[in-house]
Amino acid sequence: MVYTPTDQQTFKMLWGTAVRKPTYREYLKVLEDTTFVPERPETEKMETVELGYSYQWQNANIGITTFYNEFDDYLHEVPTPDNKDEYFVNSDNTWRMYGVEMLSEYHFSSQLNFRATVGWLNGKESTEGDLPYLAEWTASFLSDYQWYQSHHVVLSVFYNSDRKDTNDQKYTDDDSDQFTTLNIHAHGQLFKNISYQVGVKNLTDEAIFDPAGDFDDRYNNERTEREFWGKLTYTYRF
């Protein structure tokens, strides 16, 4: 449902439901060195409600959305009874996630634009408390500056607060603390048929590991460390 009392204001209400069938890996995971035979996982179910409001000025806009999500039969990985392998099983508990997100944009001029977001998330399992590996606070800032008509420079900053880590006793090198990353890139047209893109990802060289992906002493990186990249594109027109 969408309601627009004025040209500047918009109210939205959304309700939805969805299902997700197990992936091939979740459904057909081959267990090694164990005689345990797990039950076949069932389909996940989700229900969501969102309420949103936005206001538009001539050179700026702001939007606020609050949401509530409920998950049943959520699939997750657990060890076999003999601890020789892991398999996927549906959770008996209900997962609830609710929060608020805000987005604002400001067009300072035809050449300079700003965009900022902030979000708060509370995720809980009905009997286990806070859900692990999820940041409660997230934020981002992006600025886009156009120069010489066909060139853009973009600066982006991302922030995540601390994440609950259930592996920190077993894997002492886990890094689930808050982090901030900075990225810069530029793109534009060099010649009629040649365009370019260059940039630096994670300029502050922040080492960010995913604690949910730890197996032995290996890590599944959420983001790369400092990375320089570039791209040239030649377009031939017939």
Wavefront OBJ file of the C-alpha trace (Angstrom):
o trace
v 0.000 0.000 0.000
v 1.321 3.429 -0.992
v -0.114 6.762 0.175
v 1.105 10.136 -1.117
v -0.681 13.002 0.684
v 1.547 15.578 -1.047
v 4.037 15.672 -3.898
v 6.857 15.611 -1.332
v 5.663 12.847 1.017
v 5.156 9.113 0.542
v 4.018 6.474 3.030
v 4.425 2.759 2.281
v 3.265 -0.439 3.970
v 4.414 -3.834 2.752
v 3.603 -7.382 3.813
v 5.200 -10.409 2.242
v 5.851 -14.083 2.686
v 8.413 -16.306 1.024
v 9.868 -19.807 1.027
v 13.359 -21.067 0.194
v 14.006 -24.639 -0.774
v 17.301 -26.219 0.340
v 20.216 -25.848 -2.066
v 21.842 -28.935 -3.571
v 24.633 -28.732 -0.994
v 22.187 -28.419 1.906
v 19.970 -31.194 0.580
v 22.573 -33.640 -0.721
v 25.656 -32.994 1.433
v 27.881 -36.080 1.341
v 29.098 -37.023 4.812
v 32.600 -38.453 5.140
v 33.989 -40.928 7.708
v 30.647 -41.329 9.464
v 27.755 -43.773 9.379
v 25.236 -41.145 10.501
v 22.290 -40.639 8.113
v 20.557 -37.268 8.663
v 16.946 -36.426 7.909
v 16.322 -34.507 4.719
v 15.956 -30.764 5.366
v 12.659 -29.001 4.758
v 11.837 -25.677 3.124
v 12.523 -22.449 5.023
v 9.642 -20.017 5.553
v 9.715 -16.244 6.045
v 7.194 -13.508 6.747
v 7.977 -9.792 6.651
v 6.295 -6.471 7.409
v 7.734 -3.071 6.466
v 6.627 0.506 7.086
v 8.308 3.334 5.214
v 8.224 7.106 4.916
v 10.050 9.414 2.517
v 10.221 13.172 2.007
v 11.533 14.910 -1.102
v 12.973 18.426 -1.226
v 14.204 20.124 -4.361
v 17.826 19.042 -3.888
v 17.549 16.373 -1.187
v 15.473 13.465 0.067
v 15.249 11.294 3.160
v 13.674 7.889 3.686
v 13.053 5.842 6.836
v 12.004 2.184 6.876
v 11.209 -0.045 9.843
v 10.874 -3.786 9.353
v 10.058 -7.043 11.116
v 11.103 -10.435 9.698
v 10.256 -13.859 11.083
v 11.991 -17.075 9.940
v 10.796 -20.643 10.591
v 12.592 -23.917 9.809
v 15.789 -21.943 9.192
v 18.587 -24.141 7.804
v 21.935 -24.177 9.570
v 24.958 -26.482 9.808
v 25.511 -28.698 12.851
v 28.056 -31.445 13.661
v 27.169 -35.113 13.375
v 26.749 -37.007 16.678
v 30.269 -38.455 16.343
v 31.758 -34.992 15.503
v 33.320 -36.347 12.320
v 31.461 -34.106 9.899
v 28.711 -31.516 9.610
v 25.290 -31.503 7.983
v 22.324 -29.169 7.497
v 19.224 -29.259 9.674
v 16.134 -27.088 10.170
v 16.051 -25.034 13.352
v 13.276 -25.830 15.835
v 13.296 -22.212 17.006
v 11.908 -19.105 15.339
v 14.350 -16.404 14.262
v 13.127 -12.799 14.494
v 14.901 -9.815 12.976
v 13.645 -6.256 13.303
v 15.196 -2.844 12.876
v 15.253 0.583 11.250
v 17.060 1.869 8.167
v 17.519 5.479 7.062
v 18.726 6.797 3.723
v 19.429 10.442 2.857
v 20.690 12.027 -0.353
v 21.773 15.583 -1.046
v 22.553 17.017 -4.478
v 24.897 19.860 -3.597
v 25.245 20.788 -7.260
v 25.040 19.193 -10.680
v 28.604 17.969 -10.079
v 28.590 16.938 -6.406
v 26.267 14.446 -4.700
v 26.202 12.906 -1.218
v 24.487 9.767 0.039
v 24.404 8.446 3.620
v 22.766 5.440 5.272
v 22.459 4.152 8.815
v 20.816 0.969 10.037
v 20.002 -0.729 13.332
v 19.275 -4.457 13.500
v 18.176 -6.715 16.359
v 18.213 -10.417 15.570
v 17.061 -12.978 18.118
v 16.380 -16.691 18.290
v 13.298 -17.585 20.336
v 15.255 -19.598 22.940
v 18.954 -18.813 22.327
v 18.965 -15.015 22.464
v 20.915 -12.735 20.091
v 21.822 -14.183 16.701
v 25.575 -14.409 16.064
v 27.651 -12.874 13.261
v 25.281 -9.928 12.651
v 26.272 -6.300 13.230
v 23.767 -4.320 15.289
v 24.780 -0.997 13.696
v 25.823 -0.339 10.105
v 26.450 2.930 8.286
v 27.802 4.162 4.984
v 28.700 7.419 3.265
v 29.259 8.017 -0.441
v 30.216 11.142 -2.364
v 30.299 11.452 -6.147
v 32.133 14.354 -7.786
v 31.997 14.959 -11.536
v 34.845 16.869 -13.135
v 35.596 17.775 -16.742
v 32.082 16.584 -17.669
v 32.979 12.947 -18.369
v 34.986 11.985 -15.266
v 33.769 10.937 -11.805
v 35.560 10.431 -8.488
v 33.698 8.391 -5.862
v 34.575 8.121 -2.161
v 32.776 5.542 0.013
v 33.041 4.676 3.705
v 31.431 1.655 5.403
v 31.055 0.954 9.120
v 29.992 -2.202 10.987
v 29.710 -2.531 14.764
v 30.878 -5.543 16.794
v 29.423 -8.942 15.911
v 28.610 -11.707 18.363
v 31.033 -14.609 17.802
v 30.284 -18.111 19.068
v 33.676 -19.409 17.890
v 35.914 -17.029 19.843
v 36.807 -19.638 22.468
v 37.842 -22.228 19.874
v 39.431 -19.821 17.389
v 41.254 -17.148 19.353
v 42.323 -15.288 16.194
v 38.745 -14.413 15.311
v 38.279 -10.737 14.547
v 34.608 -9.858 14.943
v 35.202 -6.340 16.291
v 33.837 -3.168 14.708
v 35.499 -1.980 11.513
v 35.500 0.908 9.049
v 36.607 0.619 5.433
v 37.418 3.369 2.936
v 37.239 2.991 -0.845
v 38.097 5.407 -3.655
v 37.576 4.940 -7.358
v 37.374 7.022 -10.520
v 35.809 6.352 -13.892
v 35.322 8.244 -17.103
v 35.991 8.568 -20.817
v 39.580 9.028 -22.023
v 38.919 9.079 -25.753
v 35.929 8.496 -27.987
v 36.161 4.701 -27.767
v 38.213 4.232 -24.592
v 36.903 4.427 -21.030
v 38.671 3.713 -17.752
v 38.045 2.658 -14.163
v 40.657 2.788 -11.386
v 40.461 2.580 -7.633
v 41.618 1.425 -4.236
v 39.523 -0.955 -2.128
v 39.920 -0.946 1.642
v 42.412 1.925 1.642
v 42.944 1.638 5.412
v 44.053 -1.999 4.942
v 41.559 -3.269 7.520
v 41.764 -7.050 8.079
v 38.166 -8.220 8.406
v 37.434 -11.888 8.936
v 34.147 -13.734 8.872
v 33.930 -15.636 12.173
v 31.054 -17.753 10.871
v 33.304 -19.248 8.192
v 36.127 -20.564 10.378
v 37.200 -24.135 9.768
v 40.419 -25.156 11.515
v 42.725 -22.117 11.183
v 41.344 -20.899 7.863
v 39.160 -17.876 7.284
v 36.524 -16.867 4.797
v 37.243 -13.176 4.193
v 34.258 -10.866 4.033
v 36.362 -8.160 2.391
v 39.755 -8.066 0.803
v 42.632 -6.186 2.363
v 44.012 -3.157 0.499
v 43.622 -3.737 -3.219
v 44.537 -1.540 -6.184
v 42.659 -2.186 -9.400
v 42.201 -0.736 -12.854
v 40.292 -1.386 -16.054
v 40.451 -0.037 -19.615
v 37.579 -0.637 -22.032
v 37.731 -0.202 -25.798
v 34.375 -0.040 -27.565
v 34.288 -0.541 -31.338
v 31.182 0.804 -33.048
v 30.226 -0.544 -36.478
l 1 2 3 4 5 6 7 8 9 10 11 12 13 14 15 16 17 18 19 20 21 22 23 24 25 26 27 28 29 30 31 32 33 34 35 36 37 38 39 40 41 42 43 44 45 46 47 48 49 50 51 52 53 54 55 56 57 58 59 60 61 62 63 64 65 66 67 68 69 70 71 72 73 74 75 76 77 78 79 80 81 82 83 84 85 86 87 88 89 90 91 92 93 94 95 96 97 98 99 100 101 102 103 104 105 106 107 108 109 110 111 112 113 114 115 116 117 118 119 120 121 122 123 124 125 126 127 128 129 130 131 132 133 134 135 136 137 138 139 140 141 142 143 144 145 146 147 148 149 150 151 152 153 154 155 156 157 158 159 160 161 162 163 164 165 166 167 168 169 170 171 172 173 174 175 176 177 178 179 180 181 182 183 184 185 186 187 188 189 190 191 192 193 194 195 196 197 198 199 200 201 202 203 204 205 206 207 208 209 210 211 212 213 214 215 216 217 218 219 220 221 222 223 224 225 226 227 228 229 230 231 232 233 234 235 236 237 238
